[in-house]
Amino acid sequence: MIKVYSLSTCPWCKKVKKFLDEKNVQFDVIEVDLAQGEEQKQALAEVEKLTGHRAFPVTVVGEKVIRGFKQEEIEEALKDEA
């Protein structure tokens, strides 16, 4: 299961999603800024729990948490998941 915590206006978030799409990787995306009320609070709490920050994007591949657009780390995590 791959999950991306994103902001709809964030250029680095768009790079992560585009990269995963180009690799034909299925992933769930949570657009935190578009979420409402409790859903948004929960997503922000999850991001803070995973990273200790409110920074985006956050990509979760299995047990690996990657903050920012780090293509090599994402590729490595995908290989480990396969």
Helices and strands as residue ranges (DSSP letters): E 2-6, H 11-22, E 28-31, G 32-34, H 37-51, E 58-61, E 64-67, H 71-81
